[in-house]
């Protein structure tokens, strides 16, 4: 029918042009990343010092500190900070002095969990996640992200010098490393999933170079690829010569608890998608007979109210309270972020997973676990909350105890002893 002889119409040409422009812009930004992590040298840091957010002066009592470690999780939702909580708790049990670094809601949660620890604010990446094309969403924010990475590296160097930090545990903060301290990157995303083979290759080359600035990489998963929770994201050809698997990292613990709620909705992730999902689920929950509790993931201030007789809303909960609420709920609804999945595994709870639209990592994890019939997956744009609650019972879940949650302790102790 002559289809091979067709040419794009004038109406389609601008679309193709925009796609090409987006691709070229992203490749340019990736080149900037390569420059940042290979050729760029930090010649001079800003003159301002490290501003601690606690009242504690690290040198006030003049006591001899054997080991001081910086723990710095990324502020993108709450997953990065929550999986650092068991590491911080274990470091404290080892009599290590911990300094906290982050920004935004992640820093607020760290201060709520560990009000006695010194903390300082790192530059914010200010990531917002609009629906649609992931390449364009992140690509247009890359200049700001790269500047934040450089700025947080300056802040990290100042902190290392000012506080005598010996080790750094950075959860996905690519500027939190120093030649003066043993620097570890914590990430399950060792292989980026990006649309298009050329862009995926370029992005992963940039990731390898970024990881090379760290002394080691710790992946929060089991080493056995067949039993992996993160699948291809953290398994395959090595991306760093010192890659270790910590096992599951979760602040949650399973124990007996009577049911109080039918459904617990745990919200997280970057705006505006967090708020859009909250409103969509809240509108449906109000009209249903089940008893709900919504945990908003908003750590800036503590709020607790009832949106309806059957819908309780709380802005955030500390680890102990959240652990109790989740075990007191028959069904959980949450994002398919990796930290949320590790919490589900630790608790042995069934759940409805709702990937953030366009976020390829969450979409991959949801599909990967749905194939194992572990969890029910729903799309945000057309979720039917009542149907999801009824159908979640058809999934198997992952029983509590199937994956160890204390496997990281030996690795952590060995690292601390070597500082």
PyMOL commands that set and color helices and strands:
alter all, ss='L'
color gray80, all
select helices_A, chain A and resi 3-5+10-38+79-93+104-113+134-139+142-163+197-211+225-227+231-233+273-285+319-327+338-347+360-371+380-382+385-394+408-417
alter helices_A, ss='H'
color red, helices_A
select strands_A, chain A and resi 68-73+97-102+118-121+167-171+182-186+216-219+243-245+261-266+292-295+304-308+311-314+329-334+351-354+376-378
alter strands_A, ss='S'
color yellow, strands_A
deselect
rebuild
show_as cartoon
